[in-house]
Amino acid sequence: MSEKLEGAASLLTMLEDKADRKQITAAELAAVCCIVETCASDLDEVLEKLDF
């Protein structure tokens, strides 16, 4: 899961750099959202197993 979050953070950094020069596309944002949503879902499952 941490690798996915690191990847999402890296993508966000690249998108920030791109935003200085070009418009960010919906597909680019959707890719980051998908990664973050997957991580959130995975974390929910782990927390449920730990009874948090």
TORVEX-272529 format. One record per residue: residue in three letters; x, z, y of N, C-alpha, C, CB in turn. Coordinates in nm, 4 decimals. Glycine has a CB too. Layout:
ALA/X/Z/Y/X/Z/Y/X/Z/Y/X/Z/Y
...
end
This chain:
MET/0.0825/0.0000/-0.1183/0.0000/0.0000/0.0000/0.0871/0.0000/0.1250/-0.0940/0.1202/-0.0004
SER/0.1965/0.0757/0.1222/0.2813/0.0813/0.2417/0.3418/-0.0545/0.2734/0.3923/0.1843/0.2233
GLU/0.3697/-0.1333/0.1688/0.4240/-0.2674/0.1929/0.3221/-0.3543/0.2653/0.4655/-0.3338/0.0604
LYS/0.1955/-0.3390/0.2281/0.0890/-0.4167/0.2940/0.0779/-0.3779/0.4412/-0.0469/-0.3946/0.2226
LEU/0.0830/-0.2470/0.4672/0.0737/-0.2020/0.6062/0.1941/-0.2462/0.6875/0.0605/-0.0505/0.6119
GLU/0.3118/-0.2433/0.6263/0.4309/-0.2925/0.6951/0.4174/-0.4411/0.7252/0.5567/-0.2665/0.6109
GLY/0.3601/-0.5153/0.6312/0.3361/-0.6574/0.6535/0.2382/-0.6814/0.7665/0.2849/-0.7220/0.5275
ALA/0.1327/-0.6016/0.7706/0.0341/-0.6145/0.8788/0.0979/-0.5819/1.0131/-0.0870/-0.5221/0.8537
ALA/0.1806/-0.4785/1.0154/0.2495/-0.4422/1.1397/0.3425/-0.5545/1.1841/0.3291/-0.3113/1.1215
SER/0.4097/-0.6161/1.0894/0.4986/-0.7274/1.1211/0.4197/-0.8463/1.1766/0.5778/-0.7697/0.9962
LEU/0.3058/-0.8746/1.1147/0.2208/-0.9834/1.1646/0.1709/-0.9540/1.3059/0.1013/-1.0055/1.0704
LEU/0.1337/-0.8295/1.3314/0.0874/-0.7935/1.4654/0.1976/-0.8120/1.5686/0.0375/-0.6491/1.4676
THR/0.3200/-0.7771/1.5324/0.4331/-0.7972/1.6231/0.4523/-0.9447/1.6530/0.5615/-0.7384/1.5635
MET/0.4439/-1.0286/1.5492/0.4577/-1.1732/1.5698/0.3455/-1.2270/1.6581/0.4582/-1.2467/1.4350
LEU/0.2231/-1.1754/1.6375/0.1105/-1.2210/1.7185/0.1249/-1.1764/1.8634/-0.0207/-1.1692/1.6607
GLU/0.1788/-1.0583/1.8854/0.2046/-1.0138/2.0227/0.3017/-1.1079/2.0920/0.2600/-0.8703/2.0239
ASP/0.4078/-1.1442/2.0214/0.5055/-1.2373/2.0782/0.4413/-1.3721/2.1071/0.6245/-1.2548/1.9834
LYS/0.3575/-1.4187/2.0140/0.2920/-1.5482/2.0323/0.1956/-1.5441/2.1505/0.2173/-1.5890/1.9045
ALA/0.1277/-1.4302/2.1692/0.0270/-1.4191/2.2748/0.0872/-1.4387/2.4130/-0.0419/-1.2839/2.2676
ASP/0.2185/-1.4163/2.4251/0.2841/-1.4400/2.5536/0.2885/-1.5887/2.5879/0.4256/-1.3829/2.5518
ARG/0.2847/-1.6728/2.4849/0.3005/-1.8167/2.5055/0.1781/-1.8990/2.4683/0.4167/-1.8652/2.4270
LYS/0.1060/-1.8554/2.3655/-0.0056/-1.9335/2.3128/-0.1244/-1.8429/2.2816/0.0373/-2.0106/2.1869
GLN/-0.2355/-1.9079/2.2529/-0.3559/-1.8354/2.2138/-0.3482/-1.8002/2.0652/-0.4832/-1.9192/2.2440
ILE/-0.3914/-1.6810/2.0325/-0.3964/-1.6370/1.8929/-0.5270/-1.6872/1.8332/-0.3847/-1.4806/1.8808
THR/-0.5194/-1.7398/1.7119/-0.6393/-1.7958/1.6484/-0.7167/-1.6876/1.5735/-0.6010/-1.9096/1.5519
ALA/-0.8423/-1.7174/1.5502/-0.9275/-1.6262/1.4741/-0.8737/-1.6080/1.3324/-1.0723/-1.6785/1.4700
ALA/-0.8187/-1.7131/1.2739/-0.7644/-1.7046/1.1378/-0.6454/-1.6088/1.1316/-0.7221/-1.8441/1.0882
GLU/-0.5639/-1.6091/1.2349/-0.4490/-1.5180/1.2385/-0.4953/-1.3730/1.2457/-0.3580/-1.5503/1.3585
LEU/-0.5925/-1.3467/1.3299/-0.6466/-1.2118/1.3394/-0.7179/-1.1719/1.2109/-0.7421/-1.2011/1.4579
ALA/-0.7879/-1.2651/1.1502/-0.8588/-1.2364/1.0258/-0.7617/-1.1982/0.9146/-0.9424/-1.3571/0.9833
ALA/-0.6455/-1.2598/0.9112/-0.5455/-1.2261/0.8094/-0.5010/-1.0810/0.8237/-0.4238/-1.3202/0.8196
VAL/-0.4747/-1.0388/0.9460/-0.4335/-0.9003/0.9700/-0.5485/-0.8054/0.9349/-0.3896/-0.8805/1.1182
CYS/-0.6686/-0.8379/0.9764/-0.7848/-0.7537/0.9461/-0.8041/-0.7389/0.7952/-0.9117/-0.8127/1.0098
CYS/-0.7874/-0.8459/0.7228/-0.8031/-0.8428/0.5774/-0.7032/-0.7464/0.5142/-0.7855/-0.9837/0.5184
ILE/-0.5790/-0.7522/0.5578/-0.4758/-0.6634/0.5038/-0.5104/-0.5180/0.5350/-0.3367/-0.6994/0.5615
VAL/-0.5476/-0.4903/0.6584/-0.5784/-0.3528/0.6986/-0.7021/-0.3014/0.6248/-0.6002/-0.3447/0.8512
GLU/-0.8040/-0.3847/0.6100/-0.9251/-0.3439/0.5383/-0.8951/-0.3147/0.3915/-1.0327/-0.4525/0.5492
THR/-0.8099/-0.3944/0.3305/-0.7707/-0.3712/0.1912/-0.6981/-0.2382/0.1780/-0.6816/-0.4859/0.1397
CYS/-0.6070/-0.2108/0.2701/-0.5339/-0.0838/0.2681/-0.6281/0.0338/0.2878/-0.4254/-0.0826/0.3760
ALA/-0.7228/0.0198/0.3782/-0.8193/0.1270/0.4021/-0.9025/0.1536/0.2771/-0.9109/0.0916/0.5204
SER/-0.9424/0.0482/0.2099/-1.0193/0.0622/0.0871/-0.9359/0.1308/-0.0212/-1.0679/-0.0751/0.0384
ASP/-0.8109/0.0884/-0.0349/-0.7210/0.1502/-0.1330/-0.7024/0.2983/-0.1020/-0.5843/0.0783/-0.1345
LEU/-0.6858/0.3316/0.0245/-0.6670/0.4705/0.0648/-0.7925/0.5521/0.0359/-0.6310/0.4789/0.2138
ASP/-0.9095/0.4952/0.0613/-1.0346/0.5648/0.0290/-1.0415/0.5992/-0.1187/-1.1554/0.4793/0.0681
GLU/-1.0028/0.5045/-0.2039/-1.0054/0.5283/-0.3478/-0.9109/0.6416/-0.3876/-0.9685/0.4007/-0.4229
VAL/-0.7924/0.6423/-0.3294/-0.6950/0.7470/-0.3594/-0.7479/0.8825/-0.3138/-0.5595/0.7165/-0.2920
LEU/-0.8031/0.8875/-0.1935/-0.8549/1.0135/-0.1406/-0.9730/1.0651/-0.2232/-0.8970/0.9958/0.0051
GLU/-1.0566/0.9742/-0.2719/-1.1681/1.0152/-0.3571/-1.1175/1.0774/-0.4864/-1.2587/0.8957/-0.3881
LYS/-1.0126/1.0190/-0.5440/-0.9552/1.0733/-0.6672/-0.8927/1.2090/-0.6438/-0.8515/0.9781/-0.7241
LEU/-0.8421/1.2315/-0.5226/-0.7807/1.3598/-0.4890/-0.8850/1.4597/-0.4393/-0.6718/1.3404/-0.3830
ASP/-1.0096/1.4134/-0.4287/-1.1212/1.4962/-0.3849/-1.1053/1.5455/-0.2418/-1.1368/1.6138/-0.4772
PHE/-1.0658/1.4555/-0.1515/-1.0547/1.4881/-0.0088/-1.1847/1.4620/0.0599/-0.9434/1.4082/0.0580
end
